[in-house]
């Protein structure tokens, strides 16, 4: 059974070292599902201290959305209407 503490140990000793080995200091995204161990207080504290994922992802999404031109949005809507 994977408890919050077991998951935290996996993050610290296996998952993050493997990610760092593969990606070095390059940016990566970590996505979790709604499993209870993912929301354990110590896990969330560790991730908050280790990653700025939420903030970086939000900034990236906002910047990408801001870069979409009105012409592109119009074309997407027209295309969707045609397909419907």
VOGU-3710 file (C-alpha; in Angstrom, 3 decimals, decimal comma):
1> xxxxxxxxxx> 0,000/0,000/0,000  1,323/3,391/-0,968  0,737/5,839/1,849  1,622/9,507/1,802  4,866/8,796/3,618  5,773/5,947/1,252  5,032/8,174/-1,749  7,132/10,982/-0,277  10,017/8,560/0,157  9,585/7,411/-3,470
11> xxxxxxxxxx> 9,658/11,024/-4,655  12,786/11,833/-2,683  14,804/8,676/-3,287  13,657/7,426/-6,700  11,398/9,642/-8,776  13,131/13,018/-8,513  16,651/11,605/-8,755  15,605/9,763/-11,936  13,983/12,895/-13,376  17,099/14,942/-12,607
21> xxxxxxxxxx> 19,291/12,283/-14,181  17,212/12,354/-17,362  16,530/16,077/-17,599  19,246/17,722/-15,538  18,205/21,278/-14,724  15,838/21,513/-17,683  12,217/22,285/-17,000  9,779/19,392/-16,659  6,151/18,955/-15,659  4,912/16,580/-12,998
31> xxxxxxxxxx> 1,289/15,524/-13,263  -0,426/13,517/-10,565  -3,902/12,063/-10,329  -6,229/12,324/-7,347  -4,721/9,439/-5,392  -4,800/10,222/-1,652  -0,997/9,865/-1,201  -0,505/12,713/-3,688  -2,369/15,046/-1,333  -0,622/14,056/1,869
41> xxxxxxxxxx> 0,492/17,174/3,756  4,175/16,217/3,733  4,069/15,393/0,015  2,487/18,735/-0,814  5,009/20,578/1,343  7,874/18,743/-0,338  6,545/19,496/-3,817  5,881/23,137/-2,943  9,426/23,472/-1,644  10,957/21,574/-4,552
51> xxxxxxxxxx> 8,986/22,805/-7,522  7,469/25,990/-8,782  5,369/23,926/-11,152  1,988/25,479/-10,487  3,229/29,022/-10,878  5,437/28,302/-13,878  2,714/26,339/-15,624  0,159/29,067/-15,010  2,535/31,723/-16,351  3,239/29,616/-19,440
61> xxxxxxxxxx> -0,459/29,045/-20,113  -1,320/32,714/-19,606  1,488/33,859/-21,908  0,457/31,343/-24,568  -3,184/32,411/-24,387  -2,238/36,080/-24,557  -0,274/35,380/-27,736  -3,346/34,035/-29,572  -4,557/36,672/-31,983  -8,222/37,585/-32,484
71> xxxxxxxxxx> -7,902/36,373/-36,090  -6,788/32,952/-34,878  -9,680/32,742/-32,423  -12,136/33,690/-35,164  -10,703/31,051/-37,484  -10,966/28,391/-34,763  -14,602/29,235/-34,047  -15,487/29,185/-37,768  -13,738/25,859/-38,183  -15,561/24,363/-35,193
81> xxxx> -18,914/25,585/-36,504  -18,236/24,045/-39,925  -17,417/20,691/-38,338  -20,526/20,718/-36,180
//
